[in-house]
Amino acid sequence: MEITRQVMKDLRPEIDDALTIIGARFGIDIKLGNGVYGGLDGSFKLLLKTTGENGETAESRNFKLYGHRWGMDTEWLGQSFTHGNGISYTIAGLNPKRRKYSIVVVRDSDQKQLLMSSHGVQSAMKRKERLAVSAGS
């Protein structure tokens, strides 16, 4: 049997289900990352995630430590903003390995985690601050 794209695609949900059970037993989030395949072998990257006792994630810790390098105000962590498309997001952290879309946000409507550019987040947060100042005047 050859390991093909379809075989990898068919295996992923079953492996994800098994990893969810194992992760729950150990109190960590385990997911499959990218996979490679070809010929007689294939592999998936395994991603392990946990949170600190205070609920801190690696992304939120990175935002506090390195956010200033991306022009972020560390006080913005956990704050919501409305993007140009009218959808509300909350800043959840920073993925420093990503250059262009490095800011981790959560879409408030469905709690889906997404990545945005630092420029887009900066613009939205500064717009929010300007509106707050003009409303207070």
C-alpha positions, -999 to +999 in steps of 0.1 A: +000+000+000+013+035-009+010+064+015-009+090-005-025+123+002-059+106+005-045+080+030-031+109+052-064+128+049-084+097+059-061+090+089-061+125+103-096+125+120-091+092+137-056+102+149-070+135+161-098+117+181-072+094+197-049+123+206-078+143+221-084+114+245-047+111+254-044+149+258-074+150+282-057+123+303-026+144+306-042+179+307-026+191+274-039+199+240-024+175+213-030+182+176-016+170+143+004+195+123+014+193+087+021+160+072+044+147+045+039+115+025+052+096-004+059+060-013+059+037+016+060+062+044+044+094+058+045+115+089+026+142+108+041+169+130+028+165+165+018+198+183+016+198+221+001+228+240-005+236+276-015+266+297+001+278+329-017+276+362-029+312+357-043+304+323-013+319+304-006+304+270+027+305+251+012+331+228+001+354+256+035+351+272+052+359+239+029+390+235+040+403+269+077+396+262+080+405+226+049+425+216+068+458+216+090+444+187+059+443+166+047+477+177+021+463+201+012+479+234+014+450+260-017+465+276-037+455+245-035+418+254-070+406+261-087+437+246-112+435+218-113+456+187-135+458+156-117+452+123-125+470+091-150+442+082-171+450+113-162+418+131-150+419+167-118+402+177-098+398+210-060+399+211-048+366+225-011+366+218+019+366+195+035+339+174+071+352+169+079+325+143+054+341+119+066+373+103+037+386+084+007+373+103+021+371+138-007+384+161-030+358+175-066+369+178-099+352+187-130+360+167-156+369+193-186+355+175-173+319+174-141+318+195-121+308+164-084+315+168-069+334+138-037+352+128-035+389+118-008+413+107+006+435+134-002+465+111-039+456+109-041+451+147-022+484+154-045+503+131-077+489+147-065+495+182-054+531+175-087+537+158-105+523+189-084+546+212-091+577+190-129+569+192-127+566+230-109+599+233-134+617+210-164+601+229-149+614+262-146+650+249 
